[in-house]
Amino acid sequence: MIETNETIDEFLARHADDVSEAVRKAAAQEILPRRRRLAAHEVDEKAGPHDLVTDADRKAEQFLTEALSALLPGSVVVGEEAVHANPATYEAIRGEAPVWIVDPVDGTRQFVHGDPGFCTLVALAHHGTVRASWTYAPVHDRMATAVRGQGAFLDGERLHAGPPEPGRDLRVATSHPDYTTDEQKHALLGLRAPGVAPRPCGSAGLEYLAVARGELDATAFSWEAAWDHAAGLLLVEEAGGTHLTRTGEPFRITGDNDLPFTAARDAATARRVVALLAGGA
């Protein structure tokens, strides 16, 4: 537990591995046993057929809420499923207490279909700044972590995104059309340009990991839900990348961003994607 007057950095120095262990346990106990074994009554729609929730989401979020709150007394948890039940819960991201931002199953649609392309996302933020993040792909048992100012790592190996290869089409993962307004759809059309190869995104957390690893050049996303973005944005930053909204400002987990926004392997790529999005609009 956090000591009296202990800073967030001191807490992380002592407990970052404990958070990793809690994430692994949540997946082992609540997610993986339900993979490819979900009954019809264990899957529900939220906003539509592409916005699903399962018993694995609910149980894993409950597990993490209890575990993370115990590790850091006085902290609060903003989880995707808790916010769906009570939208006012989201306001804690703008509050004074340290906040755990949790997506228990990022890529629920893939999880429901039995695909391995899902992950568990946890970020620790304070005063609107993400301080640490955990991205766990349970099927492959791969854990990506980042602490602000200390780098990004995948299974202990440091990540360096680096610039894209010269002369190759820019690979960009983009929002699913179901999650875009007409204006955002028009902006995303700017990516249909020579030298750019856009494709629909999968799990946002895994797309961010791909950017941090230099396997994907950029993302272009049109929604703000912090549980999808907080962990991955820090991972990209600490791997040497950056993120920008269409106004040229960094994405804010507290909201009010000009969308779509990008996260990219380097600053030059981020500026290029933003310019294309502005041109499409």
Order of alpha helices (4+ residues) and beta strands (2+ residues): alpha-beta-beta-alpha-beta-alpha-beta-alpha-beta-beta-beta-beta-beta-beta-alpha-beta-alpha-beta-alpha-beta-beta-alpha
